[in-house]
Amino acid sequence: MQALTPTTIDIAGGGMTILLGPSGCGKTTMLRLIAGLVAPTSGIIEIGGVNLWANGRRNSEALSHLGMVFQDANLFPWLTIEQNIALPLKLRGVKKSDRLAKAQDL
């Protein structure tokens, strides 16, 4: 089964991009591919000119430029909004002052 037809998408940095379409058209599949949660069965995904999947493995360099917020409520209620946004940076070992500054910037 082919979930997506061949697609080329170029997203400029610093902006916001929205995928819009009817239920079942592949929006979630596309986002999961871009986020590195699912490996493509063909083609390539490049982030900043770096292949997201190299030799069947996710490339952490490419992933370090991405963030994804799921549609479902997956926020930690005991954390502030700022702390929820900064959590992935904390898990990567980014200094508290740097991750909170980045969260405030977003």
N, C-alpha and C positions, 0 to 999 in steps of 0.2 A: 504494500500500500504506500502510495506517495502522499506524504503529509503536506509538502510544499512544492510548488513549481519553482524552477530556477529563479532566483531573485537577486538583484543587486540593489543595495541600499547604502547610501553615503550619508552619515550623520555628522554634522559639524559639532565640534567641541563647544562646551559652555552653553548649549541650548537644551531644549526639551523636544523630544520626538514622540509622537503618538501613533500607535497602530490602531486603526479603526476598521471594523468589519463585522459581519454577522457571526453568530455563534457557529463554531466548527470550521472556520475558514483558515485556521492556522496561526492566529495571533500568539497564543500561548506557546505553541511549538516554536515559533520564530524567536520569541523572547528567551525561552529556555536554551535554545541553540546559541544565541548571542551571549547569554550569561555564562555559558560553559557548563550548564547543568546536563546537557545532552550532546553527545557527539554526532556530527553530521554523517550520514551514510555516503555522501558524495559532496564534492565541492569544498570550498574553504571559507573560513570566517576570519577576516583580518581586523584587528583593532590597532589603529595607528600604524598600519603597515606591517604589523607583527601577526603571524598566523596563530590563531587561538589554539588550534590543535596541531601539534607536531608529533609525528610518529605515533598517533593514537593516544597521546597524552595531552592534557590541558597545559597550556603555557602560562605559568604564573605571572610572567612579565606583562602579557596582554591583559590578564584578568585584573591586575592591580589598578587598572584605569577604569574599572567598571563598578557599578553598584546596581542592585535590583531590589525593588520593593514588591512583594507579592500582593496579589489582589486580596487574599484572605487576611484576616486580622492576625498577624503574627508579631505584634508588638508586645514587649514586656511591660505589663501595666505598672510595675513598681519602678520603672525607669521613666525619666522625663522624655519628651519628644527628642530633645537634643541628644540625650544619652542613647536612645534607640537608634538614631541616625549614625552616631559615632561608634556604635558597637562593633561593626566589621573592622574598623580601624584599630580598635582596642585589641581585637583578636589577632591582628597582624603585628601587634607590638608597637604601634605608633604612640608617641608620648601624649599624655593627657592633654596638655595645652594645645598641641598640634591638632589632635583629633576633634577637640571641642571647637577650635577656630574653624576647621573645615566644615563641621556640622552647622555652625552659625552662618557660614558663607552660603551654604545650600539653602 
